[in-house]
Amino acid sequence: MAVDPRRTSSAEWADLWLGLDVGSDISLANAMAREIIHAGLADMEFIDRATTGYEDYARCVEAYTLERAERDTGVPASAIQEVAHAYARADRAMICWTLGITEHHNAVDNVLALINLALLAGKVGRYGCGLNPLRGQNNVQGGGDMGAIPNKLPGFQDVEDPALRGKFEKAWGVKILPKRGYHLSQMFESMEHGELRALYIVGENPARSEADQTRAVRLLSGLEHLVVQDIFLTQTAELAHVVLPAAAGWAESEGTVTSSERRVQRVRRALEPPEGARDDVAIISELAKRLGFDWGEPTAEQVWDECRGLSPMHGGMAYARLDELGGLQWPCPDESHPGTQFLHARLWKDPVEGPRAPFSVVENDPPVDLLSEEFPIRLTTGRRLDSFNTGVQTGLYTSPLREREALLLSPADAARLGVADGEVVRASSRRGSIEVPIKVEASLRPGLAFMTLHFPDQVATNVLTIDATDPKSGTAEFKASAIRVEKIAQRVPV
């Protein structure tokens, strides 16, 4: 089963495609839940033993009839009912999602709605079941595991917990601020207010990837000190006061990466970095030395062993074991542990080990950028198979799949607007306008348009997108902008 506003190539493989309206995911999930409950397909034995909050959740979803969900989502009630029954009746079922769920102003609630479904049907903590956020970049999981989250230390240990924080303070010989840091959206808000005046960016290109590109460039340009550490001179690096050329982690460094299934694997250096570029560990160690902390010249393995000593879920993942076994899945607390194939099996033990899994009450909340007579088309953004993010890593290489950036429109919208393939149009949102060629795309329904942010030098897509953010995660609503498309009057030669 595939749920996607566009009929993508992946959706064409599905037994059933639900082409929902952008931003209506919670209504769909809640209606499926109501149907599962009314059909007697909820796993009440699992719910009673392993969860909390079911009664409040059941009362919430009662309002989401199939008829209401059809109005909210644009998906036929019969299709919603079919998917609900198929999911609940399946012996094994998994829910996977990507940025289409998380790049919204209510990103966390979207995810909670899917977690609710898995708990309702007992599809968690068992082989072949569960929830899987498919990562958009290599080692996103590893970054989170290592503490690249505002309120977490390595191993997802809460920075506001005195005992956990104390363990790291003792090992590192420094005091750690006892409060969570800023997520990305809060950092930009702090720049706006003049509170955040210096920034150190490693491997990111926010001058091109932020939802409101004009604002992002203005704020980055106004910093008192900007340091960028990267393998390319990105548009963000061009704004920096200092650029630190880094080695490419996938080929020029030693270390580890972690996949979406929590599998930690070794990365081995295949090439020496080009002249002038240095490994991330070497750069950070040299900075520490100049700031008065001489760490020596630690190897990647020494850094990893320190991490294993502080993060219980990585404790048994010595390099030798990772080499021998081709990787291990956390949690892996000691060197006799085989790693954990799937999470939350504890919920099936009687009695349940640890805390029960909570249901969450979440309500449908449409996109912030409302469609109107002035802006009648819903623009959603995404990626193409041949390109990556802002194009920094892929734009210098040719691909037989690659086409220049275009605004994809449905055949019906192209006909209504009187525009043809390749014609340059003006696309405008409430934040700005761009000129872009169009491509008529049969995968799109009327009223839906699509663009990427792979080619910012060709088309500044993020001039159109909105920086409405989820208060819980700080994620911007890249997936739901309101635009209008206009023909450009033919220019008369002077």
Secondary structure, 3 states (H helix, E strand, C coil): CEECCCCCHHHHCCCCEECCCCCCHHHHHHHHHHHHHHCCCCCHHHHHHHEECHHHHHHHHCCCCHHHHHHHHCCCHHHHHHHHHHHHHCCCCEEEECHHHHCCCCHHHHHHHHHHHHHHHCCCCCCCCEEEECCCCCCHHHHHHCCCCCCEECCCEECCCHHHHHHHHHHHCCCCCCCCCCCHHHHHHHHHCCCCCEEEEECCCHHHHCCCHHHHHHHHHCCCEEEEEECCCCCCHHHCCEEEEECCCCCCCCEEEECCCCEEEEECCCCCCCCCCECHHHHHHHHHHHCCCCCCCCCHHHHHHHHHHHCHHHCCCCHHHHHHHCCEECCCCCCCCCCCCCCCHHHHCCCCCCCCEECCCCCCCCCCCCCCCCCCEEEEEECCCCCCCCCCCCCCCCCCCCCCCCEEECHHHHHHHCCCCCCEEEEECCCCEEEEEEEECCCCCCCEEEEECCCCCCCCHHHCCCCCECCCCCCECCCCEEEEEEECCCCCCC
